[in-house]
Amino acid sequence: MAFYNSIDNPSNFVASFRDNPRNDFPIFAKGYFQAAFALVEHLLAKQRFSDYEAYPVVFLYRQSLELYLKGIRYKTAVLFAFKDINGIDFCLYNNHRLVSLAQNVDRIFRILFPNDQELSNIVAKINRVSSEFEEIDPDSQSYRYPIDKQGNASTKPHQIVNLMALHETMKELLVEMDMIDFGIDVETTKAQEIYEVFEEVRRIRSQKE
């Protein structure tokens, strides 16, 4: 049975269904998060699991974090525009470096929400987790391929990752990042409403002059 463009079926799923796909980063991030969560719960429920069964978990959790970070950059660019704030580079470079992405997000939130201590605590956690991923998988290659682009081992020799610790860390952090994504949507809606009121007032004044 063909799996692409098949007949109507309850198991069909759709991608790229919105006008602006840049807003879909958090949706993809949530998908990777939920897939990682389901797989790791399955593995940890077993008495033993093979090493290779855990490799996709590392990739899925890392990919989810990367997509949440990139989604924050895209969505806050709109918020910066509505608030007429400059000083942040919103170009999305074609790389997978979590540390640089996290640092950029840190700068964004320091400008937008300088007094939000709870947010600052989460960002500190994002920076810490990104640095730890930098140690085990700097460019999102280590748990996708056994070798890097030069043909060398994609990880350090006998690299050990604790699945339980990874799971506990990531499920907490990614839930918080999903909340941040929702908060950005709320702030953007409020900023857009204020911007539209301001534009309407300016339009009325220009008509009277």
FIVOKOL-374397 format. One record per residue: x, y, z of N, C-alpha, C in turn. Coordinates in steps of 0.05 Angstrom, whole numbers, plus 32768, in hexadecimal, padded with zeros to 4 digits. Example, Ala and Ser with C-alpha at 12.3 -4.5 7.8 and 13.67 -1.06 7.14 Angstrom:
REM FIVOKOL-374397
81087F8E809C80F67FA6809C81087FBE809C 81017FD3808E81117FEB808F81028001809D 
This chain:
REM FIVOKOL-374397
80117FE88000800080008000801280198000 800C802C7FEF801C80457FEE801780558007 802D80618011802A807180298028808F8024 802F8097800B802F80B48004801680BA7FF3 800780CF7FFB7FEF80D77FED7FDC80BF7FEA 7FD980B080007FC780997FFF7FAA80A38004 7F98809080037F7C809780067F7780A08023 7F5F80AC80277F5880B580427F5A809E8056 7F6780A4806C7F6B809080807F70809D809B 7F66809380B17F6B80A080CB7F8880A280D3 7F9A809280C67FB6809480CD7FC580A780BC 7FB880B680AA7FC680CA809A7FCF80E180AC 7FE580EE80A47FED810780B27FF7811A809D 7FF6813480A47FFB814A80918012815B809B 80238164808980388178809080368190807D 804181A68086804181BF8076802581C8806F 801481CA80837FF881D1807E7FF281EE8086 800781FD808F8002821980978010822B8083 80078244808280128257806F8030825D8075 8037825F808E805282668096805F824F80A4 806E823E8096807A822680A3808F822D80B8 8099824680B880AC824E80CD809F824C80E9 8085824D80EA8078824B81048075822E810D 807D821B80FC807A81FF8103809181F28112 80A68201811780BC81F6812680B481E98141 80A381F78151809B81EB816A808A81D28166 807A81D18151806A81BA814B807C81A18145 809081A5813580A38190812F80B281888149 80B9819C815980C78197817280B781868184 809D818C8186808B817C81978089815F818D 8089815C817380888140816880A08130816F 80B8813C816D80D1812E817480D181288192 80C8813C81A280C7813881BF80B5812081C6 809D812081BB808B810A81C2809580EF81B9 80A280EF81A280AD80D5819880C480CC81AA 80D580DE81B380EA80D781C580DF80CD81E0 80CB80DB81EA80BF80D3820380B380B78202 80A480B281ED8098809781EA80AC808181E8 80C1808681D980D6807281D580E6806D81EF 80ED808281FD80FD807E821580ED8071822B 80D48078822D80C2806B824180C1804D823B 80BF8046822280BF802A821A80D9801C8222 80EF8029821D8109801C8222810E80198240 8107802E8250810C802D826C80F98019827B 80E38012826E80D17FFE827A80DC7FE28277 80F07FDE826580FB7FC4826181127FBF8275 81177FA6827B812D7F9F828C81487FA78280 814A7FA3826681627FAA8257815B7FB4823C 816C7FC5823181687FCE821681837FCF8208 81837FCB81EE819C7FCC81DF81A67FE981DC 81C07FED81DA81CB800881D781BE801781C0 81BC800981A981B280168191819580208193 8185801381A5816A801C81A98168803881B4 817C804081C2817C805B81CF8186807181BD 8194806A81A8819F807F8196818A8092818C 817380888182815F809B8178815580AE818E 815580A581A7814B80B781BD815C80D081BE 817780CC81BD818980E381BF818380F681A8 818180EB8190817C80FB81788162810A817A 814D80FC81828132810881838130811E8198 813C811A81B0813C812F81C4814D814781BB 8164814181AF8174815781A6816781678190 815A8159817E814C81668167813581778172 8127816E81868111817D8191811B8197819D 8131819581AC813D81AD81B8814581C181A3 815381B7818E815C81C98178814481D7816B 812F81C98166811881D58158810A81E9816A 810881E3818480FC81F78196810D82118196 8127820E819781398226819781368236817D 81358228816681328235814D81168242814A 81028235815580E78240815580E582598165 80F3825A817C80F48273818C8100828A817D 81158284816E81228299815E810F82A58149 81018293813B80EE829D812780D782AC8133 80CB82A1814880B382AE815380B982C88161 80D082CA816F80D682E3817C80DF82F98169 80E782F1815180ED8305813C80D583168137 80BE8309813680A483178132809F832A814A 80A4831F8162809F832F817A80B18348817B 80CB8344817380DD835B817280D38370815E 80C88367814780BE8379813380A7838A813E 8094837C814B807D838A81568086839E816B 809A8397817B80A483A9819080B883BD8187 80C083BB816D80D383CD816080EE83CD8170 80F883B48174811183B18182812583A5816F 813E83AF816F815383A5815E81698399816F 817E838F8161819683858170819983678171 818883588164818A833B8164818B83318147 819D831E814381A083128128818C82FA8127 817882FB8116816482E68114816982D480FC 818082D780EF818682C480D9818882A880E4 817C829580D7817D827980E08192826A80D0 81AA826980DB81BF825C80CD81BA823E80CB 81C4823380B681C0821680B081D4820580BF 81D1820480DA81E181F380EA81D181E88101 81DE81D6811081CF81C9812681DC81CF8141 81EB81E4814481FA81EA815C81E881F58172 81E281E4818581D081EB819B81DA820281AC 81F4820281B281FF821781C381FB823381B8 82018236819E81FD8251819281DF82588191 81CF8245818B81B2824A818B81A8825281A7 81B1824481BB81A9824A81D681B3826581DF 81CB826D81D781D5828781DE81C5829D81D1 81BD829881B881AD82AC81AA819282AF81B8 8186829981C0816C829A81CE816F82A881E9 818682A381F6818C82B1820F818B82CF820B 819982D981F7819A82F681F1817E830081EB 816E82F181DB815382FA81D4814282FE81ED 814382EB8200813282ED8217813C8302822B 81568307822B8161831C823C815783388233 8153833A821981488354820E812A83568212 811C8340820C80FF8341820D80F483408229 8100832F823A80F5832A8255810B832C826A 81178343826D812F8345827F812A833F829C 8111834182A5810B833E82C280FD832482C8 80FB831282B580ED82F882B9810182E382C3 810182E082DE811582CE82EA810F82B182E3 80F582AA82E280EE828E82DC80F8828782C0 80F4829982AD80FE82958292811C82938291 812A82A482A1814782A382A28151828882AC 8143827D82BF814A826282CA8148824D82B4 8133824E82A5812F823B828F8145823E827A 814B825782738160825C825F817B82528269 818182558283819A824A828E819A822C828A 8184821F828E81828202828A818681FB826C 817A820B825A817E8207823E819C82088236 81A9821C824181C6821F823C81D682078246 81CF81FE825E81DD81E7826A81D981CE825A 81C081C8825281BA81B0824381C781B28227 81C681C9821B81D281CC820181F081C78202 81FD81D08217821A81CB821A821F81AE821E 820D81A0822C821281838230820E81748216 81FA817C820681F7817081EC8210817681DA 821B818D81DD8233819481CE824A818081D3 824A817581EB825F816281F2825A814781E5 8241813E81E2823C812381D88234812381BB 8229813A81B1821F813A8196821E8157818C 8236816281858238817F817F822881888166 8225817681538219817F81398202816D8130 81F58160814381DE814F813D81E48138812A 81FC812D812C82058117811B820980FD812B 821081008145821B80E98154820780D28157 81EE80D8815981DA80C3815D81C880BF8145 81D180C9812E81C480C3811581D580B18104 81F080B48106820280A580F58219809A8106 8225808380FF823B8079810E825580888109 8257809680F2826F80A580EB826880C280E5 827C80D480E6827880F080DF827E80F480C1 827F810D80B882838112809C829F810B8092 82B1810880A682CD8101809F82D180E380A1 82BD80D480A982BF80B780AB82C880AD80C6 82CB80C080D982D380B880F482BB80B18105 82BF80A5811C82A9809E812E829A80B88135 828080B78135827080CF8139826E80D78157 827780C58169827880CC8185829480C78190 829880D181A982B180CA81B682B280AC81BC 82CA80A081BE82CC808381C382BD807B81DD 82AC806781DB829E805C81F1828E80728200 8280808281F18271809881FD8258808D820B 825480948224823E808A8234822A80A1823A 8211809B823581FB80AE823C81E8809F824E 81DF80AC826381CB80A0827481AF80A7826A 81A180928262818680968256817280A28269 817280998282815F80A38296816480C1829B 817E80C8829F818480E482A4817D80F6828C 818380EC8274817C80FB825C815E80FF825B 814F80EA8260813280EC825F812781008273 813080FE828C8125811082A1812C812D829A 814481318291814D814D828A813C81588273 81398148825E812D81538246810F81568248 81028143825680E58146825780DD815E8267 80ED8165827C80E7817D828B80ED8196827B 81048197826D810C81AE825E80FA81B38246 80F2819E823880E281A2822080C581AA8226 80BB81A1823D80A181AB824680A281C9824B 80B881D1825880BC81EE825D80BF81FE8243 80CC81F2823080CF8200821680B582028207 80A481EE820A808A81EF81FE80798206820B 807D82098225806F821F8233807A823A8229 8094823C822580A08255821A8094825B81FF 8092824781EE8086824B81D4806A825681D5 805A824B81E8803F825581EC803F827281F5 805282788208805482938212805C82A781FD 806E829F81EB807582B181D5805D82B781C3 804D82A281BE803482A781AE802282BB81BB 801F82B981D6800E82CB81E5801982E881E3 803382EB81E78040830581E6803E831181CA 8041830081B68040830A819A802483148194 80108305819D7FF4830E81987FEF832981A5 7FF8832C81BE7FF4834681CC8003835C81BE 801C835781B6802C836B81A8801F8373818D 8014835F817F8007836481667FEE8376816A 7FDF8370817F7FC7838081847FCE839D818A 7FE383A1819A7FEC83BC81A17FF683CA8188 800583BB8177800F83C7815E7FF983CF814C 7FE483BF814A7FCE83C581387FBE83DD8142 7FBB83E0815C7FAE83F781687FBE84108162 7FD9840E81667FEB842581607FE9842D8143 7FE9841A81317FE8842081157FCD842D810D 7FB78424811A7F9D842F81157F9C844C811F 7FA7845181367FA8846D81417FB8847F812E 7FCF847481257FDF848481137FD1848A80F9 7FC2847680EF7FB3847A80D67F9E849080D9 7F90848F80F07F7B84A380F57F8684BF80F7 7F9D84C181057FA984DB81087FB384E680ED 7FBE84D480DC7FC884DE80C37FB184E780B1 7F9984DC80B47F8284E480A47F78850080AD 7F7C850680C77F73851F80D27F86853680CB 7F9F853080C67FB3854480C07FB1854F80A4 
